[in-house]
């Protein structure tokens, strides 16, 4: 297994976790915007429940994935 490059040793783990946290928040905002847009289109009659379910599922998976990365990183630092 290759060792860590010297340039990456200068990056603190806290910085990496902060980026994971920021990405989780951005995913949450995009997911929320998608759900609001889907609800708006449904109110106009141009959307169906299967499409809404797909949007909600994709938003949830994206947020849960990035949040899991943040939690793993954060617990790795605090262990």
C-alpha positions as CSV (number, residue, x, y, z in Angstrom):
1,X,0.0,0.0,0.0
2,X,1.5,3.3,-1.0
3,X,2.4,5.8,1.7
4,X,0.8,9.2,2.0
5,X,2.4,11.9,-0.2
6,X,4.4,14.6,1.6
7,X,2.2,17.5,0.4
8,X,-1.0,15.9,2.0
9,X,0.6,15.5,5.4
10,X,0.5,19.3,5.8
11,X,-3.4,19.3,5.6
12,X,-4.9,18.9,9.0
13,X,-7.7,16.3,9.5
14,X,-9.9,19.1,10.9
15,X,-9.8,20.9,7.6
16,X,-10.8,17.7,5.8
17,X,-13.7,17.2,8.1
18,X,-14.8,20.8,7.7
19,X,-15.0,20.3,4.0
20,X,-17.1,17.1,4.4
21,X,-19.4,19.1,6.7
22,X,-19.7,21.9,4.1
23,X,-20.4,19.4,1.4
24,X,-23.2,17.9,3.6
25,X,-24.8,21.3,4.0
26,X,-24.6,22.0,0.3
27,X,-26.2,18.6,-0.5
28,X,-28.9,19.4,2.0
29,X,-29.6,22.8,0.4
30,X,-29.7,21.3,-3.1
31,X,-31.9,18.5,-1.9
32,X,-34.3,20.9,-0.2
33,X,-34.5,23.0,-3.4
34,X,-35.2,19.9,-5.4
35,X,-38.0,18.9,-3.1
36,X,-39.5,22.4,-3.1
37,X,-39.4,22.5,-6.9
38,X,-41.0,19.1,-7.1
39,X,-43.8,20.2,-4.8
40,X,-44.3,23.3,-6.8
41,X,-44.5,21.4,-10.0
42,X,-46.9,18.9,-8.4
43,X,-49.2,21.8,-7.3
44,X,-49.3,22.9,-11.0
45,X,-50.3,19.4,-12.1
46,X,-47.1,18.7,-14.1
47,X,-45.5,16.1,-11.8
48,X,-46.6,12.7,-10.4
49,X,-45.9,10.9,-7.1
50,X,-43.2,8.6,-8.6
51,X,-41.1,11.6,-9.7
52,X,-41.5,13.2,-6.3
53,X,-40.4,10.0,-4.6
54,X,-37.4,9.8,-6.9
55,X,-36.4,13.4,-6.1
56,X,-36.8,12.8,-2.3
57,X,-34.9,9.6,-2.4
58,X,-32.0,11.1,-4.4
59,X,-31.9,14.1,-2.0
60,X,-31.9,11.8,1.0
61,X,-29.2,9.5,-0.3
62,X,-26.9,12.4,-1.3
63,X,-27.2,14.1,2.1
64,X,-26.9,10.8,4.1
65,X,-23.8,9.9,2.1
66,X,-22.0,13.2,2.7
67,X,-23.1,13.3,6.4
68,X,-21.8,9.8,6.9
69,X,-18.4,10.8,5.5
70,X,-18.4,13.8,7.9
71,X,-19.2,11.6,10.9
72,X,-16.6,9.0,10.1
73,X,-14.0,11.7,9.7
74,X,-15.0,13.5,12.9
75,X,-15.0,10.3,15.0
76,X,-11.7,9.3,13.5
77,X,-10.2,12.6,14.7
78,X,-11.8,12.4,18.2
79,X,-11.1,8.7,18.7
